[in-house]
Amino acid sequence: MNTLLWEQLRPALLSGENLVWVDRPENGIKLKPIDIFLIPFSIMWGGGVFMAFGANIIHFSRDESPFFSVFLIPFLMMAFYITIGRFIHEYMIRQRTVYGITDRGRILIKTGLFKNSISNYEIKYLPRVEFSEKKDRTGSIKFNNSNPYSKRNQWITSFKGKFLQIQHVKEVYQLIMSYR
């Protein structure tokens, strides 16, 4: 067991409680099904905003108002975030995320970019536990009671209520189910 990861979850452990499993999500860029639409859209939209910004800079040099250039700056920032920034943001959060299962049947998830938070789930009270596995034995486990029909903020990855992109997902799922 990685002691560095264990140390990150230690503040959330109860007296006499120990971790039986600890890990973190895989690194790298992870694409989602929604990216089939978001990537081309963001490139076209960002390109259009960038061209409008550049055209306005050229016209601004002819003593016209700089208002339109200033107005386009937030749109340039949004285009950058949707095209590239969201992957960097998710990568940075993934680097700071730690998952753990305790010997008392609790799931701990430490995550956060600027402020760390630790979520705590009692396994015996979870309404449902689902896992998905790829051929390479990696996958995800979801154990929250969120609405399965909600697609709100689908392009932003949430690390709460799930173990995302972990190794040996089936074994971890079986460990969780042994505490139910």
CORRA-V558376 format. One line per field, one symbol per residue. ss: DSSP state (~ for helix, > for strand, _ for the rest). psi: psi as a letter, one per 20 degrees, with the letter a starting at -180 (. if undefined). A space follows every 50 residues. Layout:
# CORRA-V558376
ss = ???
psi = ???
This chain:
# CORRA-V558376
ss = __~~~~~~~~~~______>>>>>___________~~~~~~~~~~~~~~~~ ~~~~~~~~~~______~~~~~~~~~~~~~~~~~~~~~~~~~~~~~__>>> >>___>>>>>>_____>>>>>>~~~____>>>>_____>>>>________ ___________>>>>>__~~~~~~~~~~__
psi = pohggghhighiqrpjqqpipqrrqqrrpoqrhhhhhhghghggghgggg ghgghhgghhikkrpjghghhighhgggggghgghhhgggghghhjppqq prijkqppoprqghpqqpqppogijphqpqqpprhjjraqppkrkroiip jplhipppjpjqoplqqlhghgghgghii.
